[in-house]
Amino acid sequence: MACLPITPNTTSTLPHCIPQTTTNTPNSYKFHFNQISSLCKDGQIRNAVLSLAEMESKNFHTGPDIYGELLQGCVYQRALPLGLQIHAQIIKRGKPFTTNEYIDTKLVILYAKCGVGEVANRIFRGLGKKNVFSWAAIIGMQARSCCCEEALLSYVEMQENGLLPDNFVVPNALKACGVLGWVGFGKGIHGYVAKMNGFDGCVFVASSLVDMYGKCGVLEDAERVFDGMIEKNNISWNSMIVAYAQNGMNKEAISLFRKMRFEGIEPTPVTLSGYFSACANLEAIMEGRQGHGLVVLGGMELNNVLGSSIMNFYSKVGLVEETELVFRKMVMKDVVTWNLIISSYVQFGQIDKALEMCHWMREEKLRFDSVTLSSLLTAAADTRDIGFGMKGHSYCIKNNFDCDVVVLSGIIDMYAKCGKMDYARKVFSRVIKKDIVLWNTMLAAFAEHGLSGEALRLFFQMQLESIPPNVLSWNSVILSFFRNGQVIEAQNMFSEMYSSGVKHNVITWTTLISGLAQNGLGYEAIQVFRQMQVEGVEPNSLSITSALSACINMALLKYGRAIHGYVMRHDMSLCLYITTSIMDMYAKCGALNNTKFVFNMCSTKEMPLYNTMISAYARHGQAIEALALFKQMEKEGIVPDHITLTSVLSACCHGRLVREGLEVFKYMISELQMKPSKEHLGCLIKLLANDGQLDEAVRILLTIPSDPDAHILGSLLAACGQNHDIELAGYIAKWLLKLEPNNSGNYVALSNVYASVGKWDKVSNIRGLMKEKGLRKIPGCSWIEVGQELHVFIASDKSHAETEEIYMILHLLGFDMHYAKYAPYSTEPTPASFNIRS
């Protein structure tokens, strides 16, 4: 081990003038001690060592207290190499230095603070007498190193040795309780704090209590401690804001942040990290942007923690460009930062950019970890690229990631989504020690494919292997039943889950609501949404959008308005996803004015809001309004995406605005340099076909890289009928019937084309073919909601329980209209007024 030079360099100029005397008087010793102590506190530890060397060169007697000060200076600067040299000098000096309690305590503190746990523990255990400071150092080191159980054992042992924990020990013990979730132990420490007089008004102890209760999920106690604090500093506010954010109380976190600002407390990077987390969870774009503004105005450095928090916020609210901008402004980027940008690109389908970032990451000499690989496997799963996924699997095996639970889950999910369930099963079966995460991943794979039988078998198998299913396991089985159309079985599983002692969480309720809505049971889905709130479970954004989809499927405008009211009362309108879903519900339920009202009420209008409003205009045939909003969006500096252009082109189709539609298409290619998607080309084909330009429509149809869908072909077939093009209709029909051989609507559409030109023999042949295949025309259907009951009517239907009364009223209405000289099927009423009896 290298030792400190005893003789300083004579050419060096010391920062402080040392008296040229060799007299070792108490006053001169005190002067030198104070000088060295001051240098250490000012961070000038090397100058302090030089002062010591000069003292010794002039035969000054130096005691253990000076070496203790030097060690403390190394603690301040975390200067471990220099501390090692000072320790070597102490050993060379021998007794009484090596047996001095003060020096031994400082050595324990040095090694503990610098993370050299083995040495710190060895010195600590060798101490003849342990004091509060050495115990504080060891317990603090254990808490920081995540050896939390050892930290709490040391806390107990310290008291058994007759020493009382102080305001340095208590916060570390509380930190250990928070990490372990040992709220009982934490309450015991809280009791100790309350009994002892020395902790009154100690902001650090109180903040640690708030943090501990927050991490243990006991928010009431956290609030009680926070509200009872006489003095609050940044740490106190941070602890409470983070506690709210970690426990899903995002609105409370944002509200407390505002209160903190109102009281003049400047936020720190830690405060803002908790705030951004809450904004991300609520999808509160405006509030998050304001937080980013505070970071910029405050000149805060975008370090790994703060920068990653802002990136996470922008990624969760779907603003990928802003995520990328923050990433590029960060000077230092760790693996977590790289993983965030890669996962953002993957999440929003920008796979090429994700792969580019992976190459860039490798150029920066950073290795992929399990999170990076998980993102790449997700990319393969989302794009259904089995080749890329298998390459990722191979990389995992070569680099010993094939035993990592996160990576294995990603591999199973990738194979399942690529339709290779056999491969997913093989990967799963080869794992010797399966934890609950892997079992749930396999269950989710079966659920996604609607393989309810296999999901149920796996659900029982995991219990036979002593793995008790958790709430995620039950949720997957319920989903598998719904995906397979087994509604009753799914509902039974939901009931059995409760009787088995597993509490329904928000995802369970959301799965039930969504499953019922997707299986045509919209009214039942709304009832479950109500029951969920009665049970005390607060709906999240997905629960609300699932309930809104139920309203859309059944045109339940009344319930849609009620859900909108719930959102307003609970301040959930900050969530962009919810707002766009409400707008979509109103548009699809025929209430376009309500859609416009919600849109106009939004102070900050992001692209998804514009997309939803333009789509609503298109659906209602208001093409001029859709184009006007599209131009307004451009003026606001918002670059349209694929969804925007699909909606605008669709509006042009509905409004038969051929010239405007072609201009939009040209703008998309030439100015935005956007490659037309299948949806864009489909809109263009329908636009041209409706205008009678069938040849041009067919030419574009043949340029589509993949096979066109039935919707495009159906539109083209209908246009053939309008333009009496029998030859093209026959060509399109062959294509369409090959794509959907059992869709009766396609046969009816072709029959109508032939009927329009009087080809009745062809019409008869098609009807005969339908009869031969056992296909029937799907009758028209309408429904009306009376009270809480939905009444469905089919053309010529007489199955309703009150059929006689319904037809009697219809006949009476007919008579009234007849005597009022109003033709029931005329588009124009006669001048005579009519009076319909109630």
Rosetta blueprint (number, residue, H / E / L):
1 M L
2 A L
3 C L
4 L L
5 P L
6 I L
7 T L
8 P L
9 N L
10 T L
11 T L
12 S L
13 T L
14 L L
15 P L
16 H L
17 C L
18 I L
19 P L
20 Q L
21 T L
22 T L
23 T L
24 N L
25 T L
26 P H
27 N H
28 S H
29 Y H
30 K H
31 F H
32 H H
33 F H
34 N H
35 Q H
36 I H
37 S H
38 S H
39 L H
40 C H
41 K H
42 D L
43 G L
44 Q L
45 I H
46 R H
47 N H
48 A H
49 V H
50 L H
51 S H
52 L H
53 A H
54 E H
55 M H
56 E H
57 S H
58 K L
59 N L
60 F L
61 H L
62 T L
63 G L
64 P H
65 D H
66 I H
67 Y H
68 G H
69 E H
70 L H
71 L H
72 Q H
73 G H
74 C H
75 V H
76 Y H
77 Q H
78 R L
79 A L
80 L H
81 P H
82 L H
83 G H
84 L H
85 Q H
86 I H
87 H H
88 A H
89 Q H
90 I H
91 I H
92 K H
93 R H
94 G L
95 K L
96 P L
97 F H
98 T H
99 T H
100 N L
101 E H
102 Y H
103 I H
104 D H
105 T H
106 K H
107 L H
108 V H
109 I H
110 L H
111 Y H
112 A H
113 K H
114 C L
115 G L
116 V L
117 G H
118 E H
119 V H
120 A H
121 N H
122 R H
123 I H
124 F H
125 R H
126 G L
127 L L
128 G L
129 K L
130 K L
131 N L
132 V H
133 F H
134 S H
135 W H
136 A H
137 A H
138 I H
139 I H
140 G H
141 M H
142 Q H
143 A H
144 R H
145 S L
146 C L
147 C L
148 C H
149 E H
150 E H
151 A H
152 L H
153 L H
154 S H
155 Y H
156 V H
157 E H
158 M H
159 Q H
160 E H
161 N L
162 G L
163 L L
164 L L
165 P L
166 D L
167 N L
168 F L
169 V H
170 V H
171 P H
172 N H
173 A H
174 L H
175 K H
176 A H
177 C H
178 G H
179 V H
180 L H
181 G L
182 W L
183 V H
184 G H
185 F H
186 G H
187 K H
188 G H
189 I H
190 H H
191 G H
192 Y H
193 V H
194 A H
195 K H
196 M L
197 N H
198 G H
199 F H
200 D L
201 G L
202 C L
203 V H
204 F H
205 V H
206 A H
207 S H
208 S H
209 L H
210 V H
211 D H
212 M H
213 Y H
214 G H
215 K H
216 C L
217 G L
218 V L
219 L H
220 E H
221 D H
222 A H
223 E H
224 R H
225 V H
226 F H
227 D H
228 G L
229 M L
230 I L
231 E L
232 K L
233 N L
234 N H
235 I H
236 S H
237 W H
238 N H
239 S H
240 M H
241 I H
242 V H
243 A H
244 Y H
245 A H
246 Q H
247 N L
248 G L
249 M L
250 N H
251 K H
252 E H
253 A H
254 I H
255 S H
256 L H
257 F H
258 R H
259 K H
260 M H
261 R H
262 F H
263 E L
264 G L
265 I L
266 E L
267 P L
268 T L
269 P H
270 V H
271 T H
272 L H
273 S H
274 G H
275 Y H
276 F H
277 S H
278 A H
279 C H
280 A H
281 N H
282 L H
283 E L
284 A E
285 I H
286 M H
287 E H
288 G H
289 R H
290 Q H
291 G H
292 H H
293 G H
294 L H
295 V H
296 V H
297 L H
298 G L
299 G L
300 M L
301 E L
302 L L
303 N L
304 N H
305 V H
306 L H
307 G H
308 S H
309 S H
310 I H
311 M H
312 N H
313 F H
314 Y H
315 S H
316 K H
317 V L
318 G L
319 L L
320 V H
321 E H
322 E H
323 T H
324 E H
325 L H
326 V H
327 F H
328 R H
329 K H
330 M L
331 V L
332 M L
333 K L
334 D L
335 V H
336 V H
337 T H
338 W H
339 N H
340 L H
341 I H
342 I H
343 S H
344 S H
345 Y H
346 V H
347 Q H
348 F L
349 G L
350 Q L
351 I H
352 D H
353 K H
354 A H
355 L H
356 E H
357 M H
358 C H
359 H H
360 W H
361 M H
362 R H
363 E H
364 E L
365 K L
366 L L
367 R L
368 F L
369 D L
370 S H
371 V H
372 T H
373 L H
374 S H
375 S H
376 L H
377 L H
378 T H
379 A H
380 A H
381 A H
382 D H
383 T H
384 R L
385 D L
386 I H
387 G H
388 F H
389 G H
390 M H
391 K H
392 G H
393 H H
394 S H
395 Y H
396 C H
397 I H
398 K H
399 N L
400 N L
401 F L
402 D L
403 C L
404 D L
405 V H
406 V H
407 V H
408 L H
409 S H
410 G H
411 I H
412 I H
413 D H
414 M H
415 Y H
416 A H
417 K H
418 C L
419 G L
420 K L
421 M H
422 D H
423 Y H
424 A H
425 R H
426 K H
427 V H
428 F H
429 S H
430 R H
431 V L
432 I L
433 K L
434 K L
435 D L
436 I H
437 V H
438 L H
439 W H
440 N H
441 T H
442 M H
443 L H
444 A H
445 A H
446 F H
447 A H
448 E H
449 H L
450 G L
451 L L
452 S H
453 G H
454 E H
455 A H
456 L H
457 R H
458 L H
459 F H
460 F H
461 Q H
462 M H
463 Q H
464 L H
465 E L
466 S L
467 I L
468 P L
469 P L
470 N L
471 V H
472 L H
473 S H
474 W H
475 N H
476 S H
477 V H
478 I H
479 L H
480 S H
481 F H
482 F H
483 R H
484 N L
485 G L
486 Q L
487 V H
488 I H
489 E H
490 A H
491 Q H
492 N H
493 M H
494 F H
495 S H
496 E H
497 M H
498 Y H
499 S H
500 S L
501 G L
502 V L
503 K L
504 H L
505 N L
506 V H
507 I H
508 T H
509 W H
510 T H
511 T H
512 L H
513 I H
514 S H
515 G H
516 L H
517 A H
518 Q H
519 N L
520 G L
521 L L
522 G H
523 Y H
524 E H
525 A H
526 I H
527 Q H
528 V H
529 F H
530 R H
531 Q H
532 M H
533 Q H
534 V H
535 E L
536 G L
537 V L
538 E L
539 P L
540 N L
541 S H
542 L H
543 S H
544 I H
545 T H
546 S H
547 A H
548 L H
549 S H
550 A H
551 C H
552 I H
553 N H
554 M H
555 A L
556 L L
557 L H
558 K H
559 Y H
560 G H
561 R H
562 A H
563 I H
564 H H
565 G H
566 Y H
567 V H
568 M H
569 R H
570 H L
571 D L
572 M L
573 S L
574 L L
575 C E
576 L H
577 Y H
578 I H
579 T H
580 T H
581 S H
582 I H
583 M H
584 D H
585 M H
586 Y H
587 A H
588 K H
589 C L
590 G L
591 A L
592 L H
593 N H
594 N H
595 T H
596 K H
597 F H
598 V H
599 F H
600 N H
601 M H
602 C L
603 S L
604 T L
605 K L
606 E L
607 M H
608 P H
609 L H
610 Y H
611 N H
612 T H
613 M H
614 I H
615 S H
616 A H
617 Y H
618 A H
619 R H
620 H L
621 G L
622 Q L
623 A H
624 I H
625 E H
626 A H
627 L H
628 A H
629 L H
630 F H
631 K H
632 Q H
633 M H
634 E H
635 K H
636 E L
637 G L
638 I L
639 V L
640 P L
641 D L
642 H H
643 I H
644 T H
645 L H
646 T H
647 S H
648 V H
649 L H
650 S H
651 A H
652 C H
653 C H
654 H H
655 G H
656 R L
657 L L
658 V H
659 R H
660 E H
661 G H
662 L H
663 E H
664 V H
665 F H
666 K H
667 Y H
668 M H
669 I H
670 S H
671 E L
672 L L
673 Q L
674 M L
675 K L
676 P L
677 S L
678 K H
679 E H
680 H H
681 L H
682 G H
683 C H
684 L H
685 I H
686 K H
687 L H
688 L H
689 A H
690 N H
691 D L
692 G L
693 Q L
694 L H
695 D H
696 E H
697 A H
698 V H
699 R H
700 I H
701 L H
702 L L
703 T L
704 I L
705 P L
706 S L
707 D L
708 P L
709 D L
710 A H
711 H H
712 I H
713 L H
714 G H
715 S H
716 L H
717 L H
718 A H
719 A H
720 C H
721 G H
722 Q H
723 N L
724 H L
725 D L
726 I H
727 E H
728 L H
729 A H
730 G H
731 Y H
732 I H
733 A H
734 K H
735 W H
736 L H
737 L H
738 K H
739 L H
740 E L
741 P L
742 N L
743 N L
744 S H
745 G H
746 N H
747 Y H
748 V H
749 A H
750 L H
751 S H
752 N H
753 V H
754 Y H
755 A H
756 S H
757 V L
758 G L
759 K L
760 W H
761 D H
762 K H
763 V H
764 S H
765 N H
766 I H
767 R H
768 G H
769 L H
770 M H
771 K H
772 E H
773 K H
774 G L
775 L L
776 R L
777 K L
778 I L
779 P L
780 G L
781 C E
782 S E
783 W E
784 I E
785 E E
786 V E
787 G L
788 Q L
789 E E
790 L E
791 H E
792 V E
793 F E
794 I E
795 A L
796 S L
797 D L
798 K L
799 S L
800 H L
801 A L
802 E L
803 T H
804 E H
805 E H
806 I H
807 Y H
808 M H
809 I H
810 L H
811 H H
812 L H
813 L H
814 G H
815 F H
816 D H
817 M H
818 H H
819 Y H
820 A L
821 K L
822 Y L
823 A L
824 P L
825 Y L
826 S L
827 T L
828 E L
829 P L
830 T L
831 P L
832 A L
833 S L
834 F L
835 N L
836 I L
837 R L
838 S L
